[in-house]
Amino acid sequence: MQMRTSDRRSLALGGGIAALLCIPPAISVAANASADVLLTTGRPALASSTLSVAWLASAAVDHSTGTRWASGVTAGTEWLRVDLGAAQDVTRVRLHWAAAYAKAYRVQLSDDGATWRDAYRTANGTGGVDDLRGLTASGRYLRVLATQRATPDGYSLRDVRAYGPGPAARVTESGRVVGAGVPAAAAGLTAKVKKETAFQLVSSAENSTLNWRGEYGYLEDLGDGRGYTGGIIGFCSGTSDMLAVVTDYTRRKLANPLARYLPALRAVDGTDSHEGLDPGFPAAWRAAARDPVFQRVQRDARDRMYFTPAVRLAGADGLRALGQFAYYDAAVMHGVSGLRTIREQAVRARRTPAQGGDEIAYLGAFLDARDAEMRREAAHSDTTRVDTAQRVFLRASNLDLVPPLTWQVYGDRYTIKS
């Protein structure tokens, strides 16, 4: 049968459509592989200021235009910083301003969060959406530095998106996107500066000061059923760790002011009694605190009994600096066995990051379990060391404890600037 011209045209057109629709999968994958990856979704964000808890920095990276970050009302410079998790090449940044936008601002990248390089700058911002393409910049930290207001109301960003070649982010159980490859050394308390931060945070709760090195001679009975509490981490005569400290001190230096109290410390271990310790033990403790050997013993005991086990457990759970500190602080108050009990409660509610869970969601469950444990003891029912310190950092998504840090414990306010 002879085919009509119209039929031949239909067949030719149909074949063309089929050819277009039946694209080999390899071609589609190749096209997608070259596309830039969204780097900022759900990443930890910090800001120079916030107008209130309703407009936190994290709202600018949840990629919902129904939320936003708003700075304090100021005529000065303000900034919003996003931790990309690892060094990234950035080729595009998209900013969605709210009504309070910047007339002059810069987009900057940094490797360490301290030294910044401009990727883009303008003195003629008009608000709305700024889609900045063709950038050639790299770094772990992205910052929008606003230097001149366009309105009297500070600065506000609904959305901050950065794009680059990757590596691609992964998605956790809650749908939260987590950037690839946070370097362990940069994220954990094993780094010297982060370890110091952890000690200062604990000291604010244990000794009401950031200067933990000035607390070797601290000693008092807090009335919490644990007898004397003393030293840089709150070693207690009723919970074995003070006995361990004095025993190790005597092993290293036989002639010391505390050696004579070892029999009494053994007798009162597990109680709140001072029998055999009063009246001379407090003065002897303060005298020993001037000895560099005793100071070293305290530091070693802190690390061996609390810091190292807590940080190792947190690292195995895939937690970064904030989570490692939360574990360490729990170990200081409840012991490592108490920490493990709290962790078990948290794991029943949420999976750890190492199990594929969301880090922020898991830490929220851990702090809930910690609060519940503290309230079981009348002496520890004040949960501010969790609620107005650790939760403050968690709400800001500051999982790496990047300064500046500001928190409150027992009504006192503290700041670590750098």
Summary of the structure (lengths in Angstrom):
residues: 418
radius of gyration: 28.1
end to end distance: 86.1
largest distance: 118.5
contacts: 1336
relative contact order: 0.10
helix: 42%
strand: 22%
